Amino acid sequence: MNFYTLTINAKKTKNRLLGKIKNNKQNLNYLKDLESWGSVEIIESGDNYIKYTLI
């Protein structure tokens, strides 16, 4: 997975790009890394999916 994939998966709603990906260790670590750089904000992390928004 890469940032381009996250951008494609995100849907534009209310001036924000919101997306959802499968929750696994690799995806969660990748999103947390992007979140630390200020590119992504994790909205919700459930058992099956991680919801995120692009900043």
C-alpha distance matrix in Angstrom:
0.0 3.8 7.1 8.2 6.2 7.6 10.8 11.2 11.0 13.5 17.1 19.9 22.5 25.3 24.1 20.7 17.2 16.4 13.4 12.8 10.1 11.1 12.6 11.9 12.5 9.1 7.7 11.1 11.4 8.4 10.1 13.4 12.9 12.1 15.0 17.2 16.7 17.7 14.8 14.0 16.5 15.9 18.6 18.8 17.4 19.0 19.2 16.9 14.8 13.7 15.1 14.2 15.7 14.9 17.9
3.8 0.0 3.8 5.5 5.4 6.6 8.9 10.2 11.0 12.7 16.4 18.7 21.5 24.0 22.2 19.0 15.7 15.6 13.4 13.8 11.9 13.8 15.0 14.7 14.8 11.4 9.7 12.4 12.2 8.5 9.7 13.0 11.7 10.1 13.4 15.5 14.2 15.2 12.1 12.1 15.2 15.5 18.4 19.3 18.5 20.7 21.4 19.4 16.7 15.0 15.6 13.8 14.5 12.9 15.4
7.1 3.8 0.0 3.8 5.4 5.0 6.2 8.7 9.9 10.7 14.2 15.9 18.7 20.9 18.8 15.7 12.7 13.2 11.7 13.1 12.3 14.9 16.1 16.5 16.7 13.7 11.3 13.2 13.2 9.4 9.3 12.5 11.3 8.6 11.6 13.9 12.2 12.5 9.0 9.4 12.8 13.9 16.6 18.2 18.1 20.7 22.1 20.2 17.1 14.8 14.4 12.0 11.8 9.6 11.9
8.2 5.5 3.8 0.0 3.8 5.4 5.1 6.3 8.7 10.0 13.2 15.0 18.3 20.7 18.7 16.0 12.7 13.7 12.2 13.9 13.3 16.1 18.0 18.7 19.4 16.3 13.8 16.3 16.6 12.9 12.8 16.2 15.1 12.4 15.1 17.6 15.7 15.6 11.9 12.3 15.6 16.6 18.8 20.5 20.5 22.7 24.0 21.7 18.5 16.7 16.1 13.9 13.4 11.1 13.6
6.2 5.4 5.4 3.8 0.0 3.8 5.4 5.1 6.2 8.7 12.1 14.6 17.7 20.7 19.2 16.3 12.6 12.6 10.2 11.2 10.1 12.8 15.1 15.9 17.2 14.4 11.7 14.5 15.5 12.2 12.0 15.8 15.5 13.2 15.7 18.5 17.3 17.1 13.5 12.8 15.5 15.7 17.7 18.7 18.4 20.2 21.1 18.5 15.5 14.3 14.1 12.7 13.0 11.8 15.0
7.6 6.6 5.0 5.4 3.8 0.0 3.8 5.5 5.1 6.2 10.0 12.4 15.0 17.8 16.5 13.2 9.6 9.3 7.1 8.5 8.3 11.5 13.4 14.8 16.0 13.8 10.5 12.5 13.9 10.7 9.5 13.2 13.5 10.8 12.7 15.9 15.0 14.3 10.8 9.4 11.9 12.1 14.0 15.3 15.4 17.5 19.0 16.7 13.3 11.5 10.7 9.0 9.3 8.3 11.8
10.8 8.9 6.2 5.1 5.4 3.8 0.0 3.8 5.5 5.3 8.4 10.0 13.2 15.8 14.0 11.2 7.7 8.9 8.0 10.6 11.4 14.9 16.9 18.5 19.8 17.5 14.2 15.9 17.2 13.9 12.4 15.8 15.8 12.6 14.2 17.3 15.8 14.6 10.8 10.2 12.8 13.9 15.3 17.2 18.1 20.2 22.1 19.8 16.2 14.3 12.7 10.5 9.3 7.5 10.6
11.2 10.2 8.7 6.3 5.1 5.5 3.8 0.0 3.8 5.5 7.9 10.3 13.7 16.9 15.6 13.2 9.6 10.2 8.7 10.8 11.4 14.7 17.4 19.1 20.9 18.6 15.4 17.7 19.3 16.1 15.0 18.6 18.8 15.9 17.6 20.8 19.5 18.3 14.6 13.7 16.0 16.5 17.5 18.9 19.5 21.1 22.5 19.7 16.5 15.4 14.0 12.6 12.0 10.9 14.2
11.0 11.0 9.9 8.7 6.2 5.1 5.5 3.8 0.0 3.8 6.6 9.9 12.7 16.1 15.5 12.7 9.0 8.2 5.7 7.2 8.1 11.5 14.3 16.5 18.7 16.9 13.5 15.5 17.8 15.1 13.6 17.3 18.2 15.6 16.8 20.3 19.7 18.4 14.9 13.1 14.6 14.3 15.0 15.8 16.4 17.6 19.0 16.1 12.9 12.1 10.8 10.3 10.5 10.7 14.3
13.5 12.7 10.7 10.0 8.7 6.2 5.3 5.5 3.8 0.0 3.8 6.6 9.2 12.4 11.8 8.9 5.3 4.8 3.9 7.2 9.4 13.2 15.4 18.0 20.0 18.5 14.8 16.1 18.3 15.8 13.5 16.8 17.9 15.0 15.5 19.1 18.5 16.5 13.2 11.2 12.4 12.6 12.7 14.3 15.7 17.3 19.4 17.0 13.4 11.9 9.6 8.3 7.6 7.9 11.5
17.1 16.4 14.2 13.2 12.1 10.0 8.4 7.9 6.6 3.8 0.0 3.8 6.3 9.9 10.0 8.0 5.3 5.2 6.1 9.2 12.1 15.7 18.1 21.0 23.2 22.0 18.3 19.3 21.8 19.5 16.9 19.9 21.3 18.3 18.3 22.0 21.4 19.0 15.9 13.9 14.5 14.8 14.0 15.7 17.6 18.9 21.2 18.7 15.3 14.2 11.3 10.5 9.3 10.0 13.0
19.9 18.7 15.9 15.0 14.6 12.4 10.0 10.3 9.9 6.6 3.8 0.0 3.8 6.8 6.5 5.5 4.5 6.3 8.8 12.3 15.4 19.1 21.1 24.0 25.9 24.8 21.0 21.7 23.9 21.5 18.7 21.4 22.6 19.2 18.9 22.4 21.5 18.7 15.9 14.3 14.8 15.8 14.8 17.1 19.6 21.2 23.9 21.8 18.3 16.7 13.4 12.0 9.6 9.9 12.0
22.5 21.5 18.7 18.3 17.7 15.0 13.2 13.7 12.7 9.2 6.3 3.8 0.0 3.8 5.6 5.4 6.2 6.9 10.0 13.1 16.7 20.1 21.7 25.0 27.0 26.3 22.5 22.6 25.1 23.1 19.9 22.2 23.9 20.8 19.8 23.3 22.8 19.7 17.4 15.4 15.0 15.7 13.9 16.2 19.1 20.5 23.5 21.8 18.4 16.9 13.3 12.3 10.1 11.4 13.0
25.3 24.0 20.9 20.7 20.7 17.8 15.8 16.9 16.1 12.4 9.9 6.8 3.8 0.0 3.8 5.5 8.3 9.4 13.0 16.1 19.7 23.1 24.3 27.6 29.3 28.7 25.0 24.6 26.9 25.1 21.7 23.5 25.1 21.9 20.5 23.7 23.2 19.7 18.0 16.4 15.5 16.8 14.8 17.5 20.8 22.5 25.7 24.5 21.1 19.2 15.4 14.1 11.4 12.5 13.1
24.1 22.2 18.8 18.7 19.2 16.5 14.0 15.6 15.5 11.8 10.0 6.5 5.6 3.8 0.0 3.8 7.0 9.5 13.1 16.6 19.9 23.5 24.7 27.6 29.0 28.1 24.4 24.2 26.0 23.8 20.6 22.4 23.5 20.0 18.9 21.9 20.9 17.4 15.6 14.6 14.5 16.5 15.3 18.4 21.6 23.7 27.0 25.6 22.0 19.7 16.1 13.9 10.6 10.5 10.5
20.7 19.0 15.7 16.0 16.3 13.2 11.2 13.2 12.7 8.9 8.0 5.5 5.4 5.5 3.8 0.0 3.8 6.1 9.7 13.2 16.4 20.0 21.1 23.9 25.2 24.3 20.6 20.4 22.2 20.1 16.8 18.7 20.0 16.6 15.5 18.7 18.0 14.6 12.6 11.1 11.0 12.9 11.9 15.1 18.0 20.4 23.6 22.3 18.6 16.1 12.5 10.2 6.8 7.1 7.8
17.2 15.7 12.7 12.7 12.6 9.6 7.7 9.6 9.0 5.3 5.3 4.5 6.2 8.3 7.0 3.8 0.0 3.8 6.7 10.4 13.3 17.0 18.5 21.2 22.7 21.5 17.7 18.0 20.0 17.6 14.6 17.1 18.3 14.9 14.5 18.0 17.2 14.3 11.6 9.9 10.5 11.9 11.6 14.3 16.7 18.9 21.7 20.0 16.3 14.0 10.7 8.4 5.5 5.5 7.9
16.4 15.6 13.2 13.7 12.6 9.3 8.9 10.2 8.2 4.8 5.2 6.3 6.9 9.4 9.5 6.1 3.8 0.0 3.8 7.1 10.5 14.0 15.4 18.4 20.2 19.5 15.7 15.8 18.3 16.4 13.2 15.8 17.6 14.7 14.0 17.8 17.7 15.1 12.6 9.8 9.6 9.8 8.9 11.0 13.4 15.3 18.1 16.4 12.7 10.6 7.2 5.8 4.5 6.7 9.7
13.4 13.4 11.7 12.2 10.2 7.1 8.0 8.7 5.7 3.9 6.1 8.8 10.0 13.0 13.1 9.7 6.7 3.8 0.0 3.8 6.8 10.5 12.3 15.2 17.3 16.5 12.7 13.4 16.1 14.3 11.6 14.6 16.5 14.0 14.0 17.8 17.9 16.0 13.2 10.3 10.5 9.7 9.5 10.6 11.9 13.5 15.7 13.6 9.9 8.3 5.7 5.3 6.2 8.2 11.8
12.8 13.8 13.1 13.9 11.2 8.5 10.6 10.8 7.2 7.2 9.2 12.3 13.1 16.1 16.6 13.2 10.4 7.1 3.8 0.0 3.8 7.0 9.0 12.2 14.7 14.5 10.8 11.5 14.8 13.6 11.2 14.2 16.5 14.8 14.8 18.5 19.2 17.8 15.3 12.0 11.8 9.8 9.6 9.3 9.6 10.5 12.3 9.9 6.3 5.5 4.4 6.3 8.8 11.2 14.7
10.1 11.9 12.3 13.3 10.1 8.3 11.4 11.4 8.1 9.4 12.1 15.4 16.7 19.7 19.9 16.4 13.3 10.5 6.8 3.8 0.0 3.8 6.3 9.0 11.7 11.2 7.8 9.3 12.5 11.4 10.1 13.2 15.3 14.3 14.9 18.3 19.1 18.5 15.9 12.9 13.2 11.0 11.8 10.9 9.8 10.5 11.3 8.5 5.4 5.4 6.7 8.3 11.3 13.0 16.6
11.1 13.8 14.9 16.1 12.8 11.5 14.9 14.7 11.5 13.2 15.7 19.1 20.1 23.1 23.5 20.0 17.0 14.0 10.5 7.0 3.8 0.0 3.8 6.2 9.7 9.9 7.4 9.0 12.3 12.1 11.5 14.2 16.4 16.2 16.9 19.9 21.2 21.0 18.8 15.8 15.7 13.0 13.8 11.9 9.8 9.5 9.0 6.0 4.5 6.2 9.0 11.3 14.6 16.5 19.9
12.6 15.0 16.1 18.0 15.1 13.4 16.9 17.4 14.3 15.4 18.1 21.1 21.7 24.3 24.7 21.1 18.5 15.4 12.3 9.0 6.3 3.8 0.0 3.8 6.9 8.4 6.4 6.5 10.0 11.0 10.4 12.2 14.8 15.4 15.5 18.2 20.1 20.1 18.5 15.4 14.9 11.7 12.8 10.5 7.4 7.3 6.6 5.2 4.5 5.4 9.1 11.3 15.0 17.1 20.1
11.9 14.7 16.5 18.7 15.9 14.8 18.5 19.1 16.5 18.0 21.0 24.0 25.0 27.6 27.6 23.9 21.2 18.4 15.2 12.2 9.0 6.2 3.8 0.0 3.8 5.6 5.5 6.1 8.6 10.1 10.7 12.2 14.3 15.5 16.3 18.3 20.3 21.0 19.6 16.9 16.8 13.9 15.7 13.5 10.2 10.3 8.9 8.1 8.3 8.8 12.5 14.1 17.6 19.1 22.0
12.5 14.8 16.7 19.4 17.2 16.0 19.8 20.9 18.7 20.0 23.2 25.9 27.0 29.3 29.0 25.2 22.7 20.2 17.3 14.7 11.7 9.7 6.9 3.8 0.0 3.8 5.6 5.2 6.1 8.5 10.0 10.5 12.2 14.3 15.1 16.5 18.6 19.9 19.0 16.7 16.8 14.2 16.6 14.8 11.5 12.3 11.3 11.4 11.3 10.9 14.4 15.3 18.6 19.7 22.1
9.1 11.4 13.7 16.3 14.4 13.8 17.5 18.6 16.9 18.5 22.0 24.8 26.3 28.7 28.1 24.3 21.5 19.5 16.5 14.5 11.2 9.9 8.4 5.6 3.8 0.0 3.8 5.5 5.3 6.2 8.7 10.0 10.7 12.4 14.2 15.5 17.0 18.6 17.2 15.5 16.4 14.5 17.3 16.2 13.4 14.7 14.1 13.4 12.6 11.7 14.7 15.0 17.8 18.3 20.8
7.7 9.7 11.3 13.8 11.7 10.5 14.2 15.4 13.5 14.8 18.3 21.0 22.5 25.0 24.4 20.6 17.7 15.7 12.7 10.8 7.8 7.4 6.4 5.5 5.6 3.8 0.0 3.8 5.5 5.1 6.1 8.6 9.9 10.6 12.1 14.3 15.5 16.4 14.7 12.5 13.4 11.4 14.1 13.3 10.9 12.6 12.7 11.6 9.8 8.5 11.2 11.3 14.2 14.9 17.6
11.1 12.4 13.2 16.3 14.5 12.5 15.9 17.7 15.5 16.1 19.3 21.7 22.6 24.6 24.2 20.4 18.0 15.8 13.4 11.5 9.3 9.0 6.5 6.1 5.2 5.5 3.8 0.0 3.8 5.4 5.2 6.1 8.5 9.9 10.3 12.3 14.4 15.1 14.2 11.7 11.7 9.2 12.0 11.1 8.5 10.8 11.4 11.4 9.7 7.6 10.4 10.5 13.6 14.8 17.0
11.4 12.2 13.2 16.6 15.5 13.9 17.2 19.3 17.8 18.3 21.8 23.9 25.1 26.9 26.0 22.2 20.0 18.3 16.1 14.8 12.5 12.3 10.0 8.6 6.1 5.3 5.5 3.8 0.0 3.8 5.5 5.1 6.2 8.7 9.7 10.6 12.7 14.3 13.8 12.2 12.8 11.3 14.6 14.2 11.8 14.3 14.8 15.0 13.5 11.2 13.7 13.0 15.6 16.0 17.7
8.4 8.5 9.4 12.9 12.2 10.7 13.9 16.1 15.1 15.8 19.5 21.5 23.1 25.1 23.8 20.1 17.6 16.4 14.3 13.6 11.4 12.1 11.0 10.1 8.5 6.2 5.1 5.4 3.8 0.0 3.8 5.5 5.1 6.3 8.6 10.0 11.0 12.6 11.3 10.1 11.8 11.0 14.5 14.8 13.2 15.8 16.6 16.1 13.9 11.4 13.1 11.8 13.8 13.5 15.4
10.1 9.7 9.3 12.8 12.0 9.5 12.4 15.0 13.6 13.5 16.9 18.7 19.9 21.7 20.6 16.8 14.6 13.2 11.6 11.2 10.1 11.5 10.4 10.7 10.0 8.7 6.1 5.2 5.5 3.8 0.0 3.8 5.3 5.0 6.0 8.6 9.8 10.3 9.0 6.9 8.1 7.3 10.9 11.6 10.6 13.8 15.3 14.9 12.2 9.0 10.0 8.3 10.3 10.4 12.3
13.4 13.0 12.5 16.2 15.8 13.2 15.8 18.6 17.3 16.8 19.9 21.4 22.2 23.5 22.4 18.7 17.1 15.8 14.6 14.2 13.2 14.2 12.2 12.2 10.5 10.0 8.6 6.1 5.1 5.5 3.8 0.0 3.8 5.5 4.9 6.2 8.8 9.7 9.9 8.2 8.4 7.7 11.4 12.1 11.0 14.4 16.1 16.5 14.2 10.9 12.0 10.4 12.2 12.5 13.5
12.9 11.7 11.3 15.1 15.5 13.5 15.8 18.8 18.2 17.9 21.3 22.6 23.9 25.1 23.5 20.0 18.3 17.6 16.5 16.5 15.3 16.4 14.8 14.3 12.2 10.7 9.9 8.5 6.2 5.1 5.3 3.8 0.0 3.8 5.4 5.2 6.6 8.9 9.1 8.9 10.3 10.7 14.5 15.6 14.7 18.0 19.5 19.6 17.2 14.0 15.0 12.8 13.9 13.2 13.8
12.1 10.1 8.6 12.4 13.2 10.8 12.6 15.9 15.6 15.0 18.3 19.2 20.8 21.9 20.0 16.6 14.9 14.7 14.0 14.8 14.3 16.2 15.4 15.5 14.3 12.4 10.6 9.9 8.7 6.3 5.0 5.5 3.8 0.0 3.8 5.4 5.1 6.3 5.4 5.6 8.1 9.5 13.2 15.0 14.8 18.3 20.2 19.8 16.9 13.5 13.6 10.7 11.0 9.7 10.2
15.0 13.4 11.6 15.1 15.7 12.7 14.2 17.6 16.8 15.5 18.3 18.9 19.8 20.5 18.9 15.5 14.5 14.0 14.0 14.8 14.9 16.9 15.5 16.3 15.1 14.2 12.1 10.3 9.7 8.6 6.0 4.9 5.4 3.8 0.0 3.8 5.3 5.0 5.7 4.7 5.5 7.2 10.7 12.8 13.2 16.9 19.3 19.5 16.5 12.8 12.5 9.6 9.8 9.3 9.2
17.2 15.5 13.9 17.6 18.5 15.9 17.3 20.8 20.3 19.1 22.0 22.4 23.3 23.7 21.9 18.7 18.0 17.8 17.8 18.5 18.3 19.9 18.2 18.3 16.5 15.5 14.3 12.3 10.6 10.0 8.6 6.2 5.2 5.4 3.8 0.0 3.8 5.5 7.8 8.2 8.9 10.5 13.9 15.9 15.9 19.6 21.8 22.4 19.7 16.1 16.1 13.3 13.5 12.6 11.8
16.7 14.2 12.2 15.7 17.3 15.0 15.8 19.5 19.7 18.5 21.4 21.5 22.8 23.2 20.9 18.0 17.2 17.7 17.9 19.2 19.1 21.2 20.1 20.3 18.6 17.0 15.5 14.4 12.7 11.0 9.8 8.8 6.6 5.1 5.3 3.8 0.0 3.8 5.7 7.9 9.9 12.4 15.7 18.1 18.5 22.2 24.4 24.4 21.4 17.8 17.4 14.2 13.5 11.6 10.4
17.7 15.2 12.5 15.6 17.1 14.3 14.6 18.3 18.4 16.5 19.0 18.7 19.7 19.7 17.4 14.6 14.3 15.1 16.0 17.8 18.5 21.0 20.1 21.0 19.9 18.6 16.4 15.1 14.3 12.6 10.3 9.7 8.9 6.3 5.0 5.5 3.8 0.0 3.8 5.8 7.4 10.7 13.5 16.4 17.5 21.2 23.9 23.9 20.6 16.9 15.7 12.2 10.8 9.0 7.0
14.8 12.1 9.0 11.9 13.5 10.8 10.8 14.6 14.9 13.2 15.9 15.9 17.4 18.0 15.6 12.6 11.6 12.6 13.2 15.3 15.9 18.8 18.5 19.6 19.0 17.2 14.7 14.2 13.8 11.3 9.0 9.9 9.1 5.4 5.7 7.8 5.7 3.8 0.0 3.8 7.1 10.2 13.0 15.9 16.9 20.4 23.0 22.3 18.9 15.4 14.0 10.4 8.8 6.1 5.3
14.0 12.1 9.4 12.3 12.8 9.4 10.2 13.7 13.1 11.2 13.9 14.3 15.4 16.4 14.6 11.1 9.9 9.8 10.3 12.0 12.9 15.8 15.4 16.9 16.7 15.5 12.5 11.7 12.2 10.1 6.9 8.2 8.9 5.6 4.7 8.2 7.9 5.8 3.8 0.0 3.8 6.5 9.3 12.1 13.3 16.8 19.4 18.9 15.4 11.8 10.3 6.7 5.7 4.6 5.5
16.5 15.2 12.8 15.6 15.5 11.9 12.8 16.0 14.6 12.4 14.5 14.8 15.0 15.5 14.5 11.0 10.5 9.6 10.5 11.8 13.2 15.7 14.9 16.8 16.8 16.4 13.4 11.7 12.8 11.8 8.1 8.4 10.3 8.1 5.5 8.9 9.9 7.4 7.1 3.8 0.0 3.8 6.1 9.3 11.0 14.6 17.7 17.7 14.3 10.6 8.8 5.6 5.3 6.4 6.9
15.9 15.5 13.9 16.6 15.7 12.1 13.9 16.5 14.3 12.6 14.8 15.8 15.7 16.8 16.5 12.9 11.9 9.8 9.7 9.8 11.0 13.0 11.7 13.9 14.2 14.5 11.4 9.2 11.3 11.0 7.3 7.7 10.7 9.5 7.2 10.5 12.4 10.7 10.2 6.5 3.8 0.0 3.8 5.8 7.2 10.8 13.9 14.1 11.0 7.3 6.1 4.4 6.5 8.9 10.4
18.6 18.4 16.6 18.8 17.7 14.0 15.3 17.5 15.0 12.7 14.0 14.8 13.9 14.8 15.3 11.9 11.6 8.9 9.5 9.6 11.8 13.8 12.8 15.7 16.6 17.3 14.1 12.0 14.6 14.5 10.9 11.4 14.5 13.2 10.7 13.9 15.7 13.5 13.0 9.3 6.1 3.8 0.0 3.8 7.0 9.9 13.6 13.9 10.8 7.7 5.4 5.0 6.8 10.2 11.7
18.8 19.3 18.2 20.5 18.7 15.3 17.2 18.9 15.8 14.3 15.7 17.1 16.2 17.5 18.4 15.1 14.3 11.0 10.6 9.3 10.9 11.9 10.5 13.5 14.8 16.2 13.3 11.1 14.2 14.8 11.6 12.1 15.6 15.0 12.8 15.9 18.1 16.4 15.9 12.1 9.3 5.8 3.8 0.0 3.8 6.2 9.9 10.7 8.2 5.8 5.0 7.0 9.9 13.3 15.2
17.4 18.5 18.1 20.5 18.4 15.4 18.1 19.5 16.4 15.7 17.6 19.6 19.1 20.8 21.6 18.0 16.7 13.4 11.9 9.6 9.8 9.8 7.4 10.2 11.5 13.4 10.9 8.5 11.8 13.2 10.6 11.0 14.7 14.8 13.2 15.9 18.5 17.5 16.9 13.3 11.0 7.2 7.0 3.8 0.0 3.8 6.9 8.2 6.4 4.5 6.3 8.6 12.1 15.2 17.3
19.0 20.7 20.7 22.7 20.2 17.5 20.2 21.1 17.6 17.3 18.9 21.2 20.5 22.5 23.7 20.4 18.9 15.3 13.5 10.5 10.5 9.5 7.3 10.3 12.3 14.7 12.6 10.8 14.3 15.8 13.8 14.4 18.0 18.3 16.9 19.6 22.2 21.2 20.4 16.8 14.6 10.8 9.9 6.2 3.8 0.0 3.8 5.6 5.5 6.0 8.2 11.4 15.0 18.2 20.6
19.2 21.4 22.1 24.0 21.1 19.0 22.1 22.5 19.0 19.4 21.2 23.9 23.5 25.7 27.0 23.6 21.7 18.1 15.7 12.3 11.3 9.0 6.6 8.9 11.3 14.1 12.7 11.4 14.8 16.6 15.3 16.1 19.5 20.2 19.3 21.8 24.4 23.9 23.0 19.4 17.7 13.9 13.6 9.9 6.9 3.8 0.0 3.8 6.1 8.1 11.1 14.3 18.0 21.0 23.6
16.9 19.4 20.2 21.7 18.5 16.7 19.8 19.7 16.1 17.0 18.7 21.8 21.8 24.5 25.6 22.3 20.0 16.4 13.6 9.9 8.5 6.0 5.2 8.1 11.4 13.4 11.6 11.4 15.0 16.1 14.9 16.5 19.6 19.8 19.5 22.4 24.4 23.9 22.3 18.9 17.7 14.1 13.9 10.7 8.2 5.6 3.8 0.0 3.8 7.2 10.1 13.4 17.0 19.8 22.9
14.8 16.7 17.1 18.5 15.5 13.3 16.2 16.5 12.9 13.4 15.3 18.3 18.4 21.1 22.0 18.6 16.3 12.7 9.9 6.3 5.4 4.5 4.5 8.3 11.3 12.6 9.8 9.7 13.5 13.9 12.2 14.2 17.2 16.9 16.5 19.7 21.4 20.6 18.9 15.4 14.3 11.0 10.8 8.2 6.4 5.5 6.1 3.8 0.0 3.8 6.4 9.7 13.3 16.1 19.2
13.7 15.0 14.8 16.7 14.3 11.5 14.3 15.4 12.1 11.9 14.2 16.7 16.9 19.2 19.7 16.1 14.0 10.6 8.3 5.5 5.4 6.2 5.4 8.8 10.9 11.7 8.5 7.6 11.2 11.4 9.0 10.9 14.0 13.5 12.8 16.1 17.8 16.9 15.4 11.8 10.6 7.3 7.7 5.8 4.5 6.0 8.1 7.2 3.8 0.0 3.8 6.4 10.2 12.9 15.8
15.1 15.6 14.4 16.1 14.1 10.7 12.7 14.0 10.8 9.6 11.3 13.4 13.3 15.4 16.1 12.5 10.7 7.2 5.7 4.4 6.7 9.0 9.1 12.5 14.4 14.7 11.2 10.4 13.7 13.1 10.0 12.0 15.0 13.6 12.5 16.1 17.4 15.7 14.0 10.3 8.8 6.1 5.4 5.0 6.3 8.2 11.1 10.1 6.4 3.8 0.0 3.8 7.1 10.4 13.3
14.2 13.8 12.0 13.9 12.7 9.0 10.5 12.6 10.3 8.3 10.5 12.0 12.3 14.1 13.9 10.2 8.4 5.8 5.3 6.3 8.3 11.3 11.3 14.1 15.3 15.0 11.3 10.5 13.0 11.8 8.3 10.4 12.8 10.7 9.6 13.3 14.2 12.2 10.4 6.7 5.6 4.4 5.0 7.0 8.6 11.4 14.3 13.4 9.7 6.4 3.8 0.0 3.8 6.8 9.6
15.7 14.5 11.8 13.4 13.0 9.3 9.3 12.0 10.5 7.6 9.3 9.6 10.1 11.4 10.6 6.8 5.5 4.5 6.2 8.8 11.3 14.6 15.0 17.6 18.6 17.8 14.2 13.6 15.6 13.8 10.3 12.2 13.9 11.0 9.8 13.5 13.5 10.8 8.8 5.7 5.3 6.5 6.8 9.9 12.1 15.0 18.0 17.0 13.3 10.2 7.1 3.8 0.0 3.8 6.4
14.9 12.9 9.6 11.1 11.8 8.3 7.5 10.9 10.7 7.9 10.0 9.9 11.4 12.5 10.5 7.1 5.5 6.7 8.2 11.2 13.0 16.5 17.1 19.1 19.7 18.3 14.9 14.8 16.0 13.5 10.4 12.5 13.2 9.7 9.3 12.6 11.6 9.0 6.1 4.6 6.4 8.9 10.2 13.3 15.2 18.2 21.0 19.8 16.1 12.9 10.4 6.8 3.8 0.0 3.8
17.9 15.4 11.9 13.6 15.0 11.8 10.6 14.2 14.3 11.5 13.0 12.0 13.0 13.1 10.5 7.8 7.9 9.7 11.8 14.7 16.6 19.9 20.1 22.0 22.1 20.8 17.6 17.0 17.7 15.4 12.3 13.5 13.8 10.2 9.2 11.8 10.4 7.0 5.3 5.5 6.9 10.4 11.7 15.2 17.3 20.6 23.6 22.9 19.2 15.8 13.3 9.6 6.4 3.8 0.0
